[in-house]
Amino acid sequence: MSRIYTKTGDKGETSLIGGSRVKKNHPRIEAYGTIDELNSYIGLIRSQEIPVETITALIEIQKHLFIIGSILATDSKIIKKNPFEISEENIKFLEDEIDKMNIELPVLKSFILPGGNLTVSFCHIARCVCRRAERIVFGFSSNEYDNSMLKIYLNRLSDYLFVLARKVGKDTNLKVTHWLP
């Protein structure tokens, strides 16, 4: 029987892909842990009563997030051996999905308050987690490897999640609460 626990992290360190050990509070671990959290929230959105086309898009996004997680979890000494990458095609996928949803939405003239129903709220929470992941990745990434596509992807994904929240709200006849200072 294979056990899920290894006890190798009991003293506050974990292994990157490639074998090097880092502290569990290392920014890289924080980054891919936040990506994992984001992926879980997207799974929560996918579990709601939403159109099958949206579920299909969310599954594709979850696959992209696994790629991002593997990139972030790979030791910078062997990153070039990681067969996965985020590409312009992945970013274009998000942009196309945003454009499809935006066609049906009214022009936004003010900020909107997050919430209204569970699915819309989950979309906004996922958007916030995505923004946090983006900040963490920007904060620690440096000369280790070129992850500009990863950064662009996360930026575009937060846009996607915002538009998805609006689209779900429209599809469920949700009355939007605008923020008017």
Steps between C-alpha positions, in 0.01 A plus 500: 500500500627845409471764770414863437718619784878496464599687817769681298331836557457473873786740570373782279664418170373354176652380174478669165485298180868423452563417864621820660345581838351835596318638801123457482459876527721564195327733252511228234302266727260784581456557126415145401294452815292800400465359148371178659252703708386681184458168319281376785278807482466452126394143574238643734371729223498205261284308751221757475207497259668673207499434124698203374711732279610687811581173678710396200689831506557470876642149461744636241598778740552247780737308272690824434523561874657156548762600244563825687528308827755261349705790363501674837584174680800424278848577628647787298810287434295259287213725384608464138428126530138563602298401191209727590450865419235765477476624145349787306238247390393450864470876545305530174262233629417721799465810284263319262289378793488852645396644163222241459354582840544876462282511188195430717586741781411867534782752502630546851474864610583460868653254741274219614485349845600132506225254585135444434486122490735213585639442152569868439660523844721196429612666176599815689685303767689310228582835334646630827705183553624530141608860564684386815677226303598757240644732768698216655641388165598857414654539844737205492567441134821640375787365298422135571306454178287697260148461626348799323233282333405362840461855635290609201286188534422573866416860417265390223349227718395754762329696219329181386372430852363853532317473168379151593351642821315761295384241244373262768319791661336592170405137429333472842324837471698635792450865580847653499590727789710789369741688718419866470718717724 
